[in-house]
Amino acid sequence: MTEVLVLNGPNLGRLGSREPDVYGHLDHEGLTARVHSWASELGLHAEVRQSDDEAELVHWLHEAVDSRSDVVLNPAAFTHYSYALRDAAAQVTTGGLRLVEVHLSNPAARERFRHTSVIAGIATGTIAGFGVDSYRLALQALTAEGERPDRG
């Protein structure tokens, strides 16, 4: 069974109570349950983690490389400025693994400072704006057959 690390960045542990008009009413526990269900249906084994700590997210990306696990990453606020997270994520994709960047909302439709992602340029792909279904779509993308896209 294919292993996938689903990593969630800062403030995602507050889902359901933090700006529900933007991020929805489902809490992180509910998101985790849905991810596990979707992954199982797709023949994947997903481990879902959340941290507000940039260093911990970097460590988990290193772990993904070492364990040869694909990654679904919602970098949250780190999307826009964390070069440490970007460099760790690049090790995933340059190591022959896939990394799908996800966002519950569509950053391009929000405040100007959210329009730039330092992760997008090294990600296999980005899915944003579909609420929790962004995670389902990311997992489906990881099960797609065929060649991995050329990032060059």
Secondary structure, 3 states (H helix, E strand, C coil): CEEEEEEECCCHHHCCCCCHHHHCCCCHHHHHHHHHHHHHHCCEEEEEEECCCHHHHHHHHHHHHHHCCEEEEECHHHHHCCHHHHHHHHHHHHCCCCEEEEECCCHHHCCHHHCCCCCCCCCCEEEECCCCHHHHHHHHHHHCCCCCCCCC
